[in-house]
Amino acid sequence: MNPKKFYATTSWAKSMSTLPDKVRLEVYDAMFEYVETGQVPKMSAEGKAAFAFIRTDIDMEVDKNISICAKRLEAVNKRWNREPKSQQD
């Protein structure tokens, strides 16, 4: 995973509010490791279950950002690679 940033949502915190502190910390650490390395770290069963939903959101956000970047690059290349307009005398 290339992007080094992501947006967390308050719904994630609300969903995990009933988990024990140890599991919540495990999931929070996993979020950052996943975005940084693209690898899912080893976690407890509770942590894996909570992280599965978050991972889906992160993956969708990354895919969306990659798509937007590709479209912007294409637009820039069209602009800079087009034939210059001929000057009318």
N, C-alpha and C positions, 0 to 999 in steps of 0.2 A: 504494500500500500504506500503510495508516494506522498500524498498530502500529510502534512504534519500538524494539521489542525482539524477540529471538528466542533460541532455545536451540541452541547448537552441540553437535554430538555428537563423541565421540572417534572414531567410525568415519570421520568426514570427515577428521580428521587422519591416521588410519591409511591411508586410501585415497590421500591426497596425499603420503604420506611419501617416495615414490620420485620425486616430481616435483622438478625443479630449484627452488632457492630463489626465483628470480625468478617462476616460474609460481605457486608456492604463495602468495607475497605478492600476486600479481595476483588470485588467487581469494579470498583473505581480504579484500582491499580491495573486491572485487566483492560479497561477501556484505553488507558494511555499506552500500555504496551502494545495493544492491537493496532492502534493508529500508527505508532512509531515503527513497529516491525512487521505488521501483517500476520503475526503469529498469535494464536490464542494460547495463553499460558495455562499451566495445570491449575485446576481449581476444584473446590469441593462440588458435590452434586448440586447443592443449593446455589452456589456461585455460577455454575454452568447454566442452570435453568434461568437465572436472572439475566445473565450476560447474553443468552441466545437472542432475546428480544432487542437488546441494545445493539448487538452486532448487526442485526438486520437493518436497523435504522442507520447505523454508521455506514454500512455498505451501500445503502441507497443514496445517502448523501454524497459519498465519494463518487459513485457512478454519475450522479447528477452533475457534480462539479467537473468531472472529466469531460462529460458531454458538452457542457457550457464552454469550457476552455477550447475544445476542438472546434466548435462552431465559431468562436471568436478568432481563432487562428486562421480558419478558412476565410473568414471575412477580411482579415488583414491581408492575407496572401492575394485575394482577389483584387483588393485595392492597389497593392503595390506591384502586382505582376501584370496589370492590364496594359494594353497598348496605349501609348500617349495619344491624346487627341491632336490631330493635325491642325496647324494654325492656318486660318483663312486670311489671305492678303487683302 
